[in-house]
Amino acid sequence: MIIDFRVRPPYGSFRNLTIFNARLSSADRPAAWVGPLANSVISASLDMFLRELEKAEVRQAVVWGRGVQDRKASTTLEDVARLVQLHPHKFSGFAGLAVANAVNVDSAVREVERALVEFKLKGITLEPGFAMSDGTDKRG
């Protein structure tokens, strides 16, 4: 059985991620290292994405959100949950949470409870280095 543990489907707030926008035609995009872009990325089509998963014999795909300061680099908990609800036999969901400093701990705990209890997601993801940055490129 093939499980893809980190998919970025063309759905809702995921479409704001750089894979679907700024880096789509960039020659230095990481995907350029492994081959051409998938048709679902180019067309931003969830139906095409689902067909590509089937063709690749992916039985389960884990959709995990991203919660960072840059809203264009984030995905919403609701989009992860909605996608899992639409395709429960294909997707498992993880909520992406940003905990940039101790001030946000209480709200992060509430989001964990919401993700796991209300939306019945499987877990959470944290990207501390990315979440704690302001999203700007400091290299000049």
C-alpha positions as CSV (number, residue, x, y, z in Angstrom):
1,M,0.0,0.0,0.0
2,I,1.3,3.4,-0.9
3,I,0.7,6.3,1.5
4,D,1.7,9.8,0.4
5,F,2.4,11.6,3.7
6,R,2.5,15.2,2.5
7,V,0.3,16.2,-0.3
8,R,-0.6,19.7,-1.3
9,P,-3.9,19.3,-3.2
10,P,-5.2,22.1,-5.4
11,Y,-8.0,22.9,-3.0
12,G,-9.0,26.1,-1.1
13,S,-6.2,27.8,0.7
14,F,-3.7,25.3,-0.6
15,R,-4.0,27.1,-3.9
16,N,-2.3,30.1,-2.3
17,L,0.9,28.2,-1.7
18,T,3.9,28.9,-3.9
19,I,3.7,25.6,-5.6
20,F,0.6,26.9,-7.4
21,N,1.8,30.5,-7.9
22,A,5.1,32.2,-7.7
23,R,7.2,29.1,-8.2
24,L,5.0,27.5,-10.8
25,S,7.2,28.7,-13.7
26,S,10.4,29.3,-11.8
27,A,13.4,27.4,-13.1
28,D,14.8,26.9,-9.6
29,R,11.7,25.4,-8.1
30,P,12.5,22.2,-6.1
31,A,10.1,20.2,-8.3
32,A,12.4,21.0,-11.3
33,W,14.9,18.6,-9.8
34,V,12.6,15.6,-10.1
35,G,10.8,16.3,-13.4
36,P,7.9,18.2,-14.9
37,L,5.0,19.6,-13.0
38,A,2.0,17.4,-12.5
39,N,-1.0,18.3,-14.6
40,S,-3.1,18.9,-11.5
41,V,-0.6,21.6,-10.4
42,I,-0.7,23.3,-13.7
43,S,-4.5,23.2,-14.0
44,A,-5.1,23.6,-10.2
45,S,-7.7,20.8,-10.5
46,L,-8.6,18.6,-7.6
47,D,-10.3,16.1,-9.9
48,M,-7.1,15.7,-11.8
49,F,-5.2,15.4,-8.6
50,L,-7.4,12.6,-7.5
51,R,-6.9,10.8,-10.8
52,E,-3.2,11.2,-10.5
53,L,-3.3,9.6,-7.0
54,E,-5.2,6.7,-8.4
55,K,-2.8,6.3,-11.3
56,A,0.1,6.3,-8.9
57,E,-1.7,3.7,-6.8
58,V,-1.7,6.0,-3.7
59,R,-4.2,4.4,-1.4
60,Q,-4.0,7.1,1.3
61,A,-2.8,10.7,1.2
62,V,-2.1,12.8,4.3
63,V,-3.1,16.4,3.9
64,W,-1.4,18.6,6.5
65,G,-2.0,22.2,7.0
66,R,0.5,24.9,7.5
67,G,0.0,27.7,10.0
68,V,2.6,30.4,9.7
69,Q,2.7,34.2,9.9
70,D,2.6,34.7,6.2
71,R,-1.0,34.0,5.2
72,K,0.0,33.3,1.6
73,A,2.1,30.4,2.9
74,S,-0.6,29.1,5.2
75,T,-3.6,26.8,4.8
76,T,-6.7,26.8,6.9
77,L,-7.8,24.2,9.3
78,E,-11.3,24.3,7.7
79,D,-9.9,23.5,4.3
80,V,-8.0,20.5,5.6
81,A,-11.1,19.3,7.4
82,R,-13.4,19.9,4.5
83,L,-11.2,18.0,2.1
84,V,-11.1,15.0,4.5
85,Q,-14.9,15.2,4.8
86,L,-15.3,15.2,1.0
87,H,-12.9,12.2,0.5
88,P,-12.6,10.3,3.8
89,H,-11.4,7.1,2.2
90,K,-8.6,8.9,0.3
91,F,-7.4,11.7,2.7
92,S,-6.3,11.9,6.4
93,G,-5.8,15.3,7.8
94,F,-3.3,17.0,10.1
95,A,-3.9,20.6,11.3
96,G,-1.1,23.1,10.7
97,L,-0.5,25.3,13.8
98,A,1.8,28.2,14.4
99,V,3.2,28.7,17.8
100,A,5.6,31.6,17.3
101,N,6.0,32.5,21.0
102,A,4.5,31.8,24.4
103,V,1.8,34.3,23.9
104,N,0.1,32.1,21.4
105,V,0.1,28.8,23.5
106,D,-3.4,29.1,24.8
107,S,-4.9,29.8,21.3
108,A,-2.7,26.9,19.9
109,V,-4.1,24.5,22.5
110,R,-7.7,25.6,21.6
111,E,-6.8,25.0,17.9
112,V,-5.5,21.5,18.7
113,E,-8.7,20.7,20.6
114,R,-10.8,22.0,17.7
115,A,-8.8,20.1,15.1
116,L,-8.8,16.8,17.0
117,V,-12.2,16.9,18.7
118,E,-14.4,19.0,16.4
119,F,-13.0,18.1,13.0
120,K,-11.6,14.6,14.0
121,L,-8.3,15.2,12.3
122,K,-5.5,12.7,12.9
123,G,-2.9,15.0,14.3
124,I,-1.1,18.3,14.1
125,T,1.9,19.7,12.3
126,L,4.3,22.3,13.4
127,E,7.0,24.1,11.4
128,P,8.8,26.1,14.1
129,G,11.6,27.6,12.0
130,F,9.2,28.6,9.2
131,A,6.4,29.7,11.6
132,M,8.7,31.9,13.7
133,S,10.0,33.8,10.7
134,D,8.1,36.7,9.1
135,G,8.3,35.0,5.7
136,T,10.7,37.4,4.1
137,D,13.9,36.4,2.4
138,K,16.8,37.8,4.3
139,R,19.4,36.7,1.8
140,G,19.1,40.0,-0.2
